[in-house]
């Protein structure tokens, strides 16, 4: 059992600005992991660091993300590296980072269920109590977006609640629909977190 460091020739004195990625080269059953999986981390080392910085707010978590991913693909595919092993690791890494951020897959699923419930309340309130609750959520979100000086997100919220598709919302605000969608969800999730609505 050994820890492999990426870059393979990592020298803390020479590479002081590089965050090393450390991965256990033995799986939980004591079997050595195919070296090809470890080598497949090299081309995606910087994207893995960026993923850790963005999702986990800590680039030093990159070793944990990379190790979980390498061990997962090894467990699923064994010695079958496929045509692009780096791509397989990257696919797992994105989920691994979310699992680490949210406390695991089950916690993330609960969070998604809670978000879906809130969205349903915002979009369609059928009785007086639910309508009042939904209106209070809408008011809090609008005030939050106003305070943070993002009126375009407020406009997107209104259109989204009316069921207007994102392509049309993008056209109405004269922006790329994907950019509008990403910006909306980033602010929407930030608001839910800051306002303790989830």
C-alpha positions in Angstrom: 0.0 0.0 0.0 1.5 3.3 -1.1 0.3 6.9 -1.8 0.9 8.1 -5.3 1.5 11.8 -5.8 0.5 13.7 -8.9 2.6 15.2 -10.5 4.6 11.9 -10.3 7.8 13.9 -10.0 6.4 16.3 -7.4 9.0 18.2 -5.4 7.7 20.5 -2.7 10.6 22.9 -3.0 10.5 23.1 -6.8 6.7 22.8 -7.1 5.7 25.1 -4.2 2.8 26.6 -6.2 1.3 23.2 -7.3 -1.3 21.6 -5.1 -0.3 17.9 -5.2 -3.0 15.2 -5.7 -2.4 12.2 -3.4 -4.1 8.9 -4.1 -3.9 5.5 -2.4 -2.8 3.0 -5.0 -4.5 0.1 -3.2 -8.2 -0.5 -3.1 -10.2 -1.4 0.1 -9.6 -5.1 -0.6 -5.9 -4.6 -0.6 -5.6 -5.0 -4.4 -3.2 -2.7 -6.3 -5.1 -0.3 -8.7 -4.2 -0.5 -12.3 -1.5 2.1 -12.9 -3.4 3.4 -16.0 -6.1 4.8 -13.8 -3.6 6.8 -11.8 -1.9 8.0 -15.0 -5.3 9.1 -16.3 -5.5 11.7 -13.5 -2.5 13.6 -14.9 -4.3 15.2 -17.9 -7.2 16.3 -15.7 -5.3 17.4 -12.6 -5.9 21.1 -13.1 -9.7 20.7 -13.9 -9.9 18.5 -10.7 -8.3 21.3 -8.7 -10.7 23.8 -10.2 -13.6 21.5 -9.4 -12.6 21.2 -5.8 -12.1 25.0 -5.5 -15.5 25.7 -7.1 -17.7 23.0 -5.5 -15.9 22.5 -2.2 -14.5 25.9 -1.8 -11.1 24.3 -1.0 -8.6 23.3 -3.6 -6.8 21.1 -1.0 -9.8 18.7 -1.2 -8.7 17.6 -4.7 -6.9 14.5 -3.3 -10.1 13.3 -1.8 -12.1 13.9 -4.9 -9.5 12.3 -7.1 -9.1 9.2 -4.9 -12.8 8.6 -4.6 -13.1 8.8 -8.4 -10.1 6.6 -9.2 -11.3 4.0 -6.7 -14.8 4.2 -8.1 -13.8 3.6 -11.7 -11.4 0.9 -10.7 -14.2 -0.8 -8.8 -16.6 -0.5 -11.8 -14.2 -1.1 -14.7 -11.2 -2.9 -13.2 -8.4 -3.2 -15.8 -10.7 -2.1 -18.7 -9.5 1.5 -19.1 -11.5 2.1 -22.2 -10.5 4.7 -24.9 -10.5 7.7 -22.5 -9.9 6.7 -18.8 -9.5 10.4 -17.9 -13.0 11.1 -19.1 -14.3 8.3 -16.9 -12.5 9.7 -13.9 -13.8 13.2 -14.6 -17.4 11.9 -14.8 -17.1 10.3 -11.4 -15.2 13.3 -10.0 -18.1 15.7 -10.6 -20.4 13.5 -8.6 -17.8 12.8 -5.9 -17.3 16.6 -5.3 -21.1 17.0 -4.9 -21.3 14.1 -2.6 -18.5 15.5 -0.5 -20.1 18.9 -0.4 -23.6 17.7 0.5 -22.6 15.0 2.9 -23.2 12.1 0.5 -25.5 11.0 -2.3 -28.5 10.5 0.0 -28.2 14.0 1.6 -28.0 15.5 -1.9 -31.1 13.6 -2.9 -32.9 14.9 0.1 -31.8 18.4 -0.7 -33.0 18.0 -4.3 -36.4 16.7 -3.0 -36.7 19.8 -0.7 -35.8 22.1 -3.6 -38.4 20.4 -5.9 -41.0 20.8 -3.1 -40.2 24.5 -2.8 -40.4 25.0 -6.5 -43.8 23.3 -6.7 -45.0 25.6 -3.9 -43.7 28.7 -5.7 -45.2 27.7 -9.0 -48.6 26.4 -8.1 -50.4 27.2 -4.9 -53.8 25.7 -4.8 -55.2 26.7 -1.4 -55.2 29.8 0.7 -52.5 28.7 3.2 -50.2 27.4 0.4 -50.8 30.5 -1.6 -49.9 32.7 1.3 -46.7 30.7 2.0 -45.7 30.8 -1.7 -46.3 34.5 -1.8 -44.1 35.0 1.3 -41.3 32.9 -0.5 -41.7 35.1 -3.6 -41.5 38.3 -1.5 -38.4 37.1 0.3 -36.7 36.1 -2.9 -37.5 39.4 -4.7 -36.2 41.4 -1.7 -33.1 39.3 -1.6 -32.4 39.8 -5.4 -33.2 43.6 -5.0 -30.7 43.9 -2.0 -28.1 42.1 -4.1 -28.7 44.4 -7.1 -29.6 41.6 -9.5 -32.9 42.8 -11.1 -32.4 40.5 -14.1 -32.6 37.5 -11.7 -35.9 39.0 -10.3 -37.2 39.3 -13.9 -36.1 35.7 -14.6 -37.9 34.5 -11.4 -41.2 36.1 -12.5 -41.0 34.7 -16.0 -39.9 31.3 -14.7 -42.8 31.1 -12.2 -45.2 31.8 -15.1 -43.7 28.8 -16.9 -41.9 30.7 -19.6 -39.2 28.4 -21.2 -35.6 29.4 -20.6 -35.0 30.0 -24.4 -37.8 32.6 -24.4 -36.5 34.1 -21.1 -33.1 34.5 -22.7 -34.6 36.2 -25.7 -36.6 38.6 -23.5 -33.6 39.7 -21.5 -31.4 39.7 -24.6 -28.9 37.1 -23.3 -27.8 33.6 -24.0 -30.4 31.2 -22.5 -27.8 29.0 -21.0 -26.1 31.9 -19.3 -29.4 33.2 -18.0 -30.3 29.8 -16.6 -26.9 29.3 -14.9 -27.1 32.8 -13.4 -30.6 32.3 -12.2 -29.9 29.0 -10.5 -26.7 30.2 -8.9 -28.5 33.2 -7.4 -31.7 31.2 -6.6 -29.7 28.5 -4.6 -27.6 31.2 -2.9 -30.8 33.0 -1.8 -32.4 29.8 -0.5 -29.2 29.1 1.5 -28.9 32.6 2.9 -32.6 32.9 3.7 -32.7 29.5 5.3 -35.5 28.4 3.0 -34.2 24.9 2.4 
